[in-house]
């Protein structure tokens, strides 16, 4: 029991540090890089910003795939699958509860359908648990197609406001670590300590980017290591911890940002970011580590997917539910938000009660 408590505390500390590193330094440095490269903001949001919010999941997937020769690959995949469920049900749900979200057909058609294609590709890949280089490259290629579509998508006045709102969210998150209160003082002290290594993310953005990647990698290693220890202490499969504890923990920064955006009346952006983050998680968060592992190990990579089938199928259910809600007048209401959040807790209860995701 002591091992379980210590492991859970370490996981909580790592998630807390990840939130600060990702929000204050990694995302900020990526924002500066996007400005220097003069990327269209919708492309930057779906690529660099998605990379920023999904960096912990990508790092966990990489580390889990190489740990003990891939014996714990299901931890990385489980974190991404669980995070995808969390993003759709909790982030979009909480955003709608904060303020009903009006969405355009852009979100319904472009983002949701691309996400659905990603899940279908995931299910096809999971059939035999063996990943070939062609399958891994298909994931990356589909994301490249998505970015291309974004690059050529006709912008609207709503799109033009997205650049400003990203900066507003970063400013609000940074302000949260300043001012009075014990918790804010602790946040400020931790942030300044990390800042000693990264430097000013606005000015020394390349340095901040590199150091943030190192921090995220180290913290992700601890999350994988102690996620497995927590599972062993509780007598549960590690994939259960990945689907629930790690997935929710790594998605907290996204939840905070989306809540802020939704309260400001930009619910569509909150929904779009949640879906866009899932697209990045699946196509790059899995495709890239698999491609790297295949290059290192040989022609194919075997991944443990047996305990992930049901949760992957549930992803289809969540996207269909979201599609239905978004199609009813293209407004995500508070009631629908509560339904989404409630569905997530039912899912978590089911995963833990059955003791497996199958």
N, C-alpha and C positions, 0 to 999 in steps of 0.2 A: 504493500500500500504506500509506503514511503517513496518507493521508486516511482510510482504513478504520480504522486503529488509533486515530487521534484521535477519529473519530466514535463508535467503540465505547466509548472511555473516557468521552466526554461523556454517552453514553446511560447508562452504568453509574452515573455520578455523579448524573444526573437521577433514575434509579430509586431510588438510595439516599436522596436528599433527599425524594422523593415518599413513601417508606416512613415517614420520620420525620414529615413534615408530616401525612400521612393518619392514621397510628396515634396520634400523641401529641396532635395539636391538632384536626384535622378531626373524627375519630370521637369524641373526648372532648367537643368542643363540641356535636355532634349528640346525644350521650348526655344532656348537660345540658338541651338543648332538649326532648328527649323527656320528661324528668322534669318540666320546667316546664309542658309542655302536657298532662301526665298521660296520655300515649298508652299504650294496652295494649302490653306489651312485644313481643308477636308482630307487631303492626302496625309498631312502631318498628323492629324488627329487619329486617322486609321492605322498609321504606321508607327511613327515615333511615339506619339502619346499612348497608343495601345501597347507598345513595347514597354513604356514606362509603367503603366498600371499592371501589366502582366509579367513583368520581369521576375517576381518571386516564383510564380508558377513555372515559368520557363526554366529557371535555375534549378528548382526542385526536380523537374522532369529530367534534366540533364544529369544531375547528381545521382538520382535514384536509378537511372538507366545504367550508370557505370559502377555503382556501388555493388561490391561482391559479384562482379561479373554479370550484372543485370538481374540478380535474384530478387531485387525489390523494385522492379520496373513498374509494378502495379501501384506503388506509392505515388510515383510521378504522374502516371495516367489518372489515378484516382483523384489526385489533387486538382487536375485540370477538369475532369468530368464533374466533380463535386462543385468546383468553382463556377462552372457553367450553369449548373442547376441553381446555385446561390444567386448568381447575377440576374438570371431571368426571373426567378420567383421573388427574391428578397429585394434586390436593388430596384427593379422596376416597380415592385409592389410598394415599397417604402416611399419611392418617389411619387407615386400616385396618391398615397395616403397624405403625404406632405402637401401636395397640390395636384388636382386632376390634370393630366397631361394631354394636350392636343397634339396629335401627330399627323404628318403628311404621308402621302402614298410613297414618298421616297423611302421612309423608314420601313413601311410595310413590304414594299416590293423589293427594293435593293438590298437592305440589310438583313431582314428576316429570311428572305428566300436564300440568300447566300449562306446564312447560318444553317438553314435546313439542309442545303447541299453538303455543308461541312459535316453535319451529323451523319448523313447517309454515307458519305465517304468513310467516316469512322466505323460505322457498322459493317460495311463491306470489308474493311481492313481487319476487323476483329474476328472474322470468320474462322481463321485457322491460327491466329496468334503469331503468325510469322510475317515479318515486315521486309519487303524487298526494297531495293533502291528505287525502283520505279514507283512503288506506292509512296515512299517518302517524298520523292520529287513531285508527285502529283499533288500532295498537300501544299508544297511550297508554290507550285505553279498556279494552283487555284487562288492562292492569296495574291499572287502577282496579278492575276486577272482582275481580282477584286480591286486592287489598288489602281489598276489601269482604268477601270470603270469609274472609280472615284475621281481620278484625274480629269476625265473627260465629261463628268457629270455637270450639267448646267447648274450653276449656283443660283440660289434664291436669296432674297433679303434675310431670311432666317439663317441661311448658311453664313452670310456675311457677319452675323453677330457672334458666331461661335468662337472666333479668335479672341474677342474681348472677354467672353465668359470664361475661357480657359485661364486667362490671366487673373480674372476675378477670383476664381476658385483657388489658384495658387496663393494669391494674396491673403485670402481668408484663412487658409490652412497655416500660412506662415504667421499670421496675426494671432492664431490660437495658441502659439507657443510664447507669446509675449504678454506683458501685463501682470496683474496680481494673481493671488491664489497659489496655494502650495503646488497643485498639479501643474499649473502653467509654468511655475518657476522650475519645476523638475524638467518639464518639456524643454524649456529654454536652455537649461544647463546641459541637457543631453544633446540638444541640437548644436549648441556652440562647441561642444567637445568634438562632435562629428565634423563640424565645420573647420576645425583645426587641420584635418586631413584633406578635406575636399576644397577648402578655400571658398570664396564667394562664387556661388553657382552662376550668378548673372555675369560676372566678369571673367572668371576662370572656368568656363563651362566645359572645356575639354578635360581639364584636370578633375573637375567635379564628376563628369561622366565616368571616367576611368576608375576613380576611387569608389564611386557608388556601385559600379559593377562588381568590384572586389568585395565590398561590404555585403551586397546582396548575395553573392556566391557563398561567402562564409556563413552568413545567417541561414541561408537555405540548407547548407550542409547540417547545421545544428538542428534545423526543423526535421529533416529526414531522419537523422540519427535518433533524436529523442522522440520523434513520432513512432518509430519502430519500438523503442524502449517502452513507451506508454502503452502501445498495443500488447507487448509481451506481458507487462505488469497487469493489464486488465484481462488478459487471456482472450483478446480479440484479434482478428486478422488485421495486419497493418493497413490494408486497403480501407478498412472502416474508419480508421483515424484520418486517413488521407481524404476520404469522401466527405467527412464532417468537420473535424477540428482544423486540419490544415487548410482545407478549401475555404472555410468561412473566415479563418484568420487572415489568409493572404488577400481576401476580398474586402476587408474592412475599409482600407483607404478608398476604394472605389465607391463603397456605400456612403462614406462621409461626403465625398465630392459630389455624388449624384444627389444626395439630400439637399446640399447647399444650392445646387443648380435648380432643382425642382422647386424649392422655396422661393426662388427668384423668378418663377414663372417660365423656366426653360425646361419643362418636363420632357419635351421631345428629345433634347440633347441627352438627358439622363438615360432615356430608353435606348437611344441610338448608341451611346457609349457602352452601355451594358451589353448590347448585342454585338457591337464591333469588337469589344474586348474578348467575347467568346469566340468570335471568328479567328482572331489572332491566336488565342489560347490553343484552339484545336489545330489550325493549319500550320502555324509556326511553332507553337509550344510543344507539339508532338512531332510534326514533320521534320523540323531542324535537328532535334536530338537524335531521331531515328537515322537521318542521313549521316550525321557525324558518327554514330555508333556503327552503322554498316561499313563506313569507310575504315573504322578502327578494327572491327571484329571480322569482317568478311563480307560475303555476298548477301547474307540475310541476318536479321536479328529476331530472336524469339522473345516475345513479351508476354507477361502473365496477364491475360485478359478474361479468364474464366469468371472471376468474381466481379467483373465490371459490366457484364452483359445487360443486366436489368437496369442499372443506372443509366447506361447508354440509351436503352430503349425509352427510359423515362425522359431523356432529353427531347426525344421526338414529341412526347406528350406535352412538355412545357412550352415548346415553340408553337405547337398547334393551339394550345390554350392562349398564349400571348397573341398569336395571329388573329384568333377569334375576337379577343377583347379589343385589339387595335382596329379591327375592321368594323366594329359596331359604332359607326359615327366618327371613327378615328379619334376617339377620346378614351383615355384610360382613367376610369372613375375611381373614387376612393373605395367603393364597394369591391370593385375588381382588384384593386390593390390589396385589400384585406384577404380576398380569396387567394391571391398569389402567395402572400406571406403565410397564410394558414396551410396551404398546400405544401410549402417547404417544411414546416414543422411535422406534418404528417409523414413526409418523406424521411426526415431524420429519425423519427420514431420507428418507422418501419425498418430502416437500415440497422438500427441498434437492436431492436427486438429480434429480428431474424438472425442477427449476428453475422450476416453476409449480405452482399449486394445481389446475390442470385436468388 
